[in-house]
């Protein structure tokens, strides 16, 4: 049963979605009241005009209208088309519209008209944008908090390593200080006696030379400690890995002597400079040396081997630190880089060292592997790039085998 025209018009204008009937020539033949209210215009401003003239679409110019027009998609694919467009209303403000265009076919297979049904999604888009902005701010804030936590963790771990060195360094400083004090007291006693002979002047010169040597030695030890302890800004620069290892060994020299560790250095000459944070890589070496010393506390053979080598010349540099300690059991290997996991006895550590090491190497775009045999020792192998990759890859498994 066909409805009367006035009833059809009532239903047509009562629909809240925006409806347009468009001719194949892109002229607007009919529209409902919802569309006119949405566009803030009168019916005579729309009927008979080209659709792109009314919409003044922001996403395209009239010169390429036929190239991007949804109507062309309907004609080309011979089916209805759904699209999302940004259109300018009569007041010049952009409105986001979600539309569906249906073709009406004649008996001869030609399109007689298009029916466009659309709705305004500007508020939804605005809400999505606000939500996205809010989430972005949350991500930025969380990233900032994580960065601050990471920097605090690095500094706390560095202070823990520094604490381990304290007793050994005290002995290292006490020895030259005691020697200087003895030489000063001896010199004062000689000066109190009768006139100084020429031969004694030579002795004085030798004493002064020894005091200068020992004083410089103290200066180097204290300087290395201050450099290691300083909470400096993390900056990437080129540095010599061999020189960094030598400095770290000097800082740990008395710790190694007290524990009767035999150090074997196999440093490749003319090693390429690498780019990274010298302070952080020194912290990595310090952690691995400290762990190696502790693992060899109760073994008869105490050998610590440090190797450096270039891999893929001009691209990467490797460092390997091997000990003859107690080793790590296989069931523990998958957890050693986790924060707060430790194989040490209570009071000997909180398990931050290796997690910090792993984080630093990943931040440098490098790789770290560990291989261990219980009762024979552990080997940590690190690969660093001369120029770290800009994009971080998925972290490799740090376990060999």
Secondary structure, 3 states (H helix, E strand, C coil): CCCCHHHHHHHHHHCCCEEEEECCCCEEEEECHHHHHHHCCCHHHCCCCEHHHHHCECCCCHHHHHHHCHHHHHHHHCCCEEEEEEEECCCCCEEEEEEEEEEEECCCCCEEEEEEEEEECHHHHHHHHHHHHHHHHHHHHHHHHHHHHHHHHHHHHHHHHHHHHHHHHHHHHHHHHHHHHHHHHHHHHHHHCCCCCHHHHHHHHHHHHHHHHHHHHHHHHHHHHHHHHCCCCCCCEEECHHHHHHHHHHHCHHHHHHCCCEEEEEECCCCCCEEECHHHHHHHHHHHHHHHHHHCCCCCCCEEEEEEEEECCCCEEEEEEEECCCCCCHHHHCCCCCCCCCCCCCCCCCCCHHHHHHHHHHHCCCEEEEEEECCCEEEEEEEEECCCCCCCCCCCCCECC
